[in-house]
Amino acid sequence: MRGWFFALIGAFLASACQIVPPAAPPPQLDLLDDGHALMARGDYEGALASYQRALVRGGVTADAQSAIGSANLRLGRIDQAERWLRAAVAQDPDYAAAWNNLGVVLVEQGDYAEASLAFRRAFALVNGDSEEMRENLRLALAKSENPSYDAVEEQEFELVRRGGGAYVLLPTLGQRTER
């Protein structure tokens, strides 16, 4: 009887020592990463589809909403981008990249005063540690204080992805004319 008891304890201890493989990342993270890669390649429709799948599989997160907003912005769907980015910052008011991207949308809409507020919030959330956000804020403030401000004659900008999911507005090459 005693041997049977020790055999049972031994089997239990042996099963407890089995190596458990690390948990796979949540499917939402994989889909968001896939979407970011598609955005980097210029496949904005593909990125949008990947971000939407991430939202369905992983739930409504600020990351997914911000990503969908950014893809819509790249596709020229400004109103949709604004709705998604506003939802992202409502869900996570400390999400600097989402505030920055909302500012980009507001600049596209010509709402420089509100864009300045969004950029200011983003810049504060990163403790002033983002040159891109500083430049976005500077441009929006200049436009909100003086709507006729034309540091760049042609108002054609390119939305460029930076690290951490942030985007920055840069004048399109060949269009920049300083005054």
C-alpha positions in Angstrom: 0.0 0.0 0.0 2.8 2.3 0.9 4.5 1.7 -2.5 1.3 2.6 -4.3 1.1 5.9 -2.4 4.7 6.8 -3.3 4.2 5.9 -6.9 1.2 8.2 -7.0 3.1 11.1 -5.4 6.0 10.5 -7.8 3.7 10.6 -10.8 2.2 13.9 -9.5 5.6 15.5 -9.0 6.8 14.4 -12.4 3.7 15.9 -14.1 4.3 19.2 -12.2 7.9 19.4 -13.7 6.8 19.3 -17.3 7.9 22.2 -19.3 5.0 24.4 -20.3 5.5 26.3 -23.6 5.2 30.1 -23.4 1.8 31.4 -24.2 1.4 32.7 -27.7 0.8 36.4 -28.0 -2.8 37.4 -28.2 -4.2 37.2 -31.8 -4.9 40.9 -31.6 -1.2 41.8 -31.2 -0.3 39.6 -34.2 -3.0 41.2 -36.3 -1.9 44.7 -35.2 1.7 44.0 -36.1 0.6 42.6 -39.4 -1.4 45.8 -40.0 1.6 48.0 -39.1 3.8 46.0 -41.6 1.2 46.5 -44.3 1.0 50.3 -43.5 4.8 50.5 -43.8 4.5 48.9 -47.3 1.8 51.3 -48.3 -1.0 48.7 -48.4 -3.5 50.8 -46.4 -6.6 48.8 -47.4 -4.8 45.6 -46.2 -3.7 47.3 -43.0 -7.3 48.5 -42.4 -8.6 44.9 -42.8 -6.0 43.6 -40.5 -6.8 46.2 -37.8 -10.5 45.5 -38.1 -9.8 41.7 -37.6 -7.8 42.6 -34.6 -10.7 44.6 -33.2 -13.1 41.7 -33.8 -10.8 39.1 -32.3 -9.3 41.1 -29.4 -12.0 43.4 -28.5 -12.3 47.2 -28.7 -8.9 48.5 -27.5 -7.4 52.0 -27.9 -4.6 50.4 -29.9 -7.0 48.9 -32.5 -9.1 52.0 -32.7 -6.1 54.2 -33.2 -4.7 51.9 -35.9 -8.0 51.9 -37.7 -8.1 55.7 -37.5 -4.6 56.0 -38.9 -5.3 53.7 -41.8 -8.5 55.6 -42.6 -6.4 58.8 -42.6 -3.9 57.4 -45.0 -6.9 56.4 -47.2 -8.2 59.9 -47.2 -11.3 59.0 -45.1 -10.8 62.0 -42.7 -14.2 61.8 -41.0 -13.9 58.1 -40.3 -10.3 58.6 -39.0 -11.5 61.3 -36.7 -14.3 59.1 -35.2 -11.9 56.2 -34.5 -9.1 58.4 -33.1 -11.6 60.2 -30.8 -12.8 56.8 -29.6 -9.2 55.8 -28.9 -8.4 58.8 -26.8 -11.7 58.5 -25.0 -10.8 55.0 -24.0 -7.2 55.7 -23.2 -6.7 59.4 -22.5 -2.9 58.8 -21.9 -2.3 57.4 -25.4 0.1 60.0 -26.8 0.3 58.5 -30.3 -3.5 58.6 -30.7 -3.6 62.2 -29.6 -0.9 63.1 -32.1 -2.7 61.3 -34.9 -6.0 63.0 -33.9 -4.1 66.3 -34.2 -3.0 65.3 -37.7 -6.6 64.6 -38.7 -7.7 68.0 -37.3 -5.0 69.8 -39.2 -6.3 68.0 -42.4 -9.7 69.4 -41.5 -8.3 72.9 -41.0 -9.2 72.9 -37.3 -5.8 74.3 -36.1 -7.0 75.4 -32.7 -8.2 72.0 -31.7 -5.3 70.3 -33.4 -3.0 72.4 -31.2 -4.7 71.1 -28.1 -4.4 67.5 -29.3 -0.7 68.0 -30.2 -0.1 69.8 -26.8 -1.7 66.8 -25.0 0.4 64.3 -27.0 3.6 66.3 -26.4 2.9 66.5 -22.6 2.2 62.8 -22.4 5.7 62.1 -23.7 7.2 64.7 -21.4 8.4 66.8 -24.4 10.5 63.9 -25.6 9.3 63.8 -29.3 10.8 66.1 -31.9 8.0 65.0 -34.3 5.2 66.0 -31.9 7.0 69.2 -31.1 7.1 70.1 -34.8 3.4 69.1 -35.3 2.5 71.4 -32.3 4.6 74.2 -33.7 2.9 74.1 -37.1 -0.6 73.9 -35.6 0.1 76.8 -33.2 1.4 78.9 -36.0 -1.7 78.2 -38.1 -4.1 78.7 -35.2 -2.5 82.1 -34.2 -2.3 83.3 -37.8 -4.5 81.5 -40.3 -2.7 83.2 -43.2 0.6 81.7 -41.9 2.3 80.1 -44.9 5.7 78.6 -43.8 5.0 76.1 -46.6 3.5 77.6 -49.7 1.9 74.4 -50.9 -0.2 72.8 -48.2 0.7 69.3 -49.2 1.9 67.1 -46.4 2.9 63.5 -46.1 1.8 61.5 -43.1 4.9 59.6 -41.9 4.9 56.7 -39.4 7.4 57.0 -36.6 8.2 54.6 -33.8 5.6 53.8 -31.1 2.7 54.2 -33.5 3.0 58.0 -33.8 2.7 59.8 -37.1 4.1 63.2 -38.1 3.1 65.6 -40.8 6.0 66.4 -43.1 5.9 68.7 -46.1 6.0 66.7 -49.4 9.4 66.8 -50.9 9.8 69.3 -53.7 6.9 71.4 -52.3 8.6 73.2 -49.4 9.2 76.9 -50.0 10.2 78.8 -46.9 9.2 82.5 -46.6 
